[in-house]
Amino acid sequence: MLPENRSFMVRGEDGEEYGPVELDELREWVRENRAGLGTDVRLDETGAPWTPWQNHPELVALLAEAQATDSIPGQPGTIAPVWRRLVAWMMDIVILAILLLPLQLLLNHIIPVNEFMRAMIDPTTLQSLPTPVLNQLAAIMLIESACMVLYFTVCHAFYGKTPAKALLRVRVVNQNGEKPTAVKAFVRALVLVISVNLIFPLVVAFFNPQRRTLHDLVADTYVVEA
């Protein structure tokens, strides 16, 4: 049995302090992945020090009880922190750049490197480029986007994770905790590539408790700790 009427202050990922929060409410926060192992907490008492969640036996018991008995709809595992997803994304971009290096060297014979870089750094210069160069630039961007879709589709459909996600110990799953089907992986990758060109792909994750991005919502997937 957990102690009654114990209240805690909680320090969020944003550095702000929240509370006091009683154990029943903290259980809901665990369900929503707002608190858990590693979260800094302190007793709602004058002079109580900040300590990790796991330093409080009642909070460890609460977490174990919630994971063992509570059904958490749509959350097939421990949701991965946004920062790990962001780091994995940046690492995947580097991996993709290395894989596409031979293709890029080949494409550089089609369109001058200086024109390509100038257009990427300052899109307003696009209007000054000749039509043939614009067509070549569009073709290159289309090829690279297609390669990105293929990369994420294959990695997630076959393994549930990219090499970067494997290093960061996160994976993509469906509601059953299994890797997505090839169709779902393709849809997810396609929406990801489109959203990258329109909005920052992780923005939506800050507006729902399960940290799902636009491509997660469309493909009905989740990114959880591996």
N, C-alpha and C positions, 0 to 999 in steps of 0.2 A: 504494500500500500504506500502511496505517495503522501508526504506530509500535507496537511491542510493549511490553507491561508498563507503559504509562503509566497512572497512577492520579490521580483527581481527587476533590476534595471538592465537593459540590453543595449549594447553598442552595435549599431548597424554597420554594413559595409561602407556606408557613406561617412562614417565617423560620428554620426549624430547619436544621441542617447535617447532611448525610448523606455517608457514605463512610468510608474511601476506596473509590472505585468504578473498576474497570478499564474499558477501552474496550468489551470484549465485553458487559459488563453495562450500560454506558451505551447501547449499541445497543438493548437490550431496553427500557430506560427511554424511548427515543425512540419505540419501537413503541407503548408504553403511554401516550404523551403526558405523561410525567412530567418530561421535560426536552427542551430544544431551544433555538432562537434566543431570546435574552433571558434565559435562565437564568444566574444567577451561579454561577461555578465558580472553583476555584483548584487549582493543582497540589498534590499531596500532598507538599509540601516545606515545611520550616520557613521561615516568613517570606514565603511566596508570597502575593501579593495576590489579592483577589477581583476578577474581571473577567467581562464578559459572555461567553457561550458563543462568540459569533462572533469573539472575539479570539484563539481558539486554532485554527489551521489544521487540526489533526487532528480537532477536533470538528466543524468545518464539513464536512470531508471525510466524517466518519462520518455526519453527517446526510444529506448528498447521496447517499451510498452506500446508506443505509437506505431512503430515499425512492425510489431508482432500482431497487433490486434486491429489496427485501423485500416480500413480500405480507402485508398487514396485514388479516386477515379482519375484516369488519364495521366497518372504518374507512375510509370513502370520501373522506377528506380530512383536513386538519388540524383536530382537535377544538377548538372554541372554548372559551376560558377561562370558568369559571363566573361570574366577576365581570361579564363582558360580557353574558352571558345575563341576569343579574340586573338590570343597568342597562337592557337592552332591555325586559325585562318591566315595569319601573317606568314606562318611557317609553310603552309600549303602553297601560298602564292610564290614563295621563294623556290619551293620544290618544282612547281609548275614552270617557273621561269627557266630553271635548269633543264627540265625535260624538253622545253620548247626552244632551247637555244639553237639546236641545228636548224629547226624550221625558221626561226627568226633570222639566222644568218642567210638562209636561202631567200627569204622575203626581202632582205635588205638589197638584193640585186634587182628587185622589182621597183622598190620605192626608196629614194635616198634616205639614209638614217637621219640626216639633219632636218628633212621635211617632216618625217614621222615624229621626231622628238619636239619639233617646234609646234606641231599641231596638238600634241599631248599636253605640253606645258601651257600653251595659250590657244584654247579652242577658237578664239576670235579670228585667228589667222586662217581658219579653214576657208573663209570666203575668198581669200586671195589666192588659193591654190587652183591650178588648172583642173578642169573636169576629169581628165584621165587620172591624175594623181589622187583626186578625191575618191574615184572609183576603186583605185588600188588600195587606198587607205581603208575604205569601207570593207573591202574583201579581206584584208589582213585582220581587221578587228573581228569580223565574222568568223574567220578561221580560228582565231585565238579563243573566242567565246565558245565555239563548238568544242574545242579541245578541253576547255575548262569544264563544260557540261559533261563530257565523256569521262574525265578524270574523277569527278565527284560521283557520277553515276556508278561507275565500275567499283570504286572503292567502297561505297556504301552498300551497294547491292550484294557484293560478294563477301565483304568483311565487316560491314557496319561501321567502318572507320577509315580515315585516311592515314597515311604514315604519321602526319603531324598529330592527329587525334590519338593515335596509338601511343606516341611519346608523352602526350599530356594526359593520357589515361581517361579519355572520354570517348563515347561512341554514340551513334545514331540508332534509335530503336523505334518500333511502333508501339501501340498501346499494350501489346502483349510482351514487351521487352525483347522482341526479336528484331533482327536487322530488317530494314524495309525491303519490299519486293523491288524488282528491277523497274517497274512502272513508277512506283512511288519515289524511288531513288532518282529516276530521270526527271520527274515533275519537280522534285525538291531542288535538284541541281539547276534546272532551267529557271525556276523562279529566283534562285539565289543569284544567278548571273544577271538576270534582268534587274533585280533590286540593287545589285552592286552599281549598276549604271544609272540608277535613279535616286536611290537613297542609301544611307548607311545601313547595311543588312542587319545589324544587331539592334537598331533603334527600338523595334517593336518588342524586343525581349524585356525592356525595362518597364513595360506596361502590363505584364501579366505575371502571376506568381510562379508559373512554371518555366519562365524565361524562354518562351517559345518565340522564334523569329517569324517573319512573314512566310519564309519557305517551309518552316516547321508546321505552321498552321495550315498551309495549303496542302502539304503532303501528309498531314496528320502524323508527324514524327516528333520525337523528343531527343534532346542531347543529355545523356546521363553519364555519371562516372562509371568507368569501366572496372 
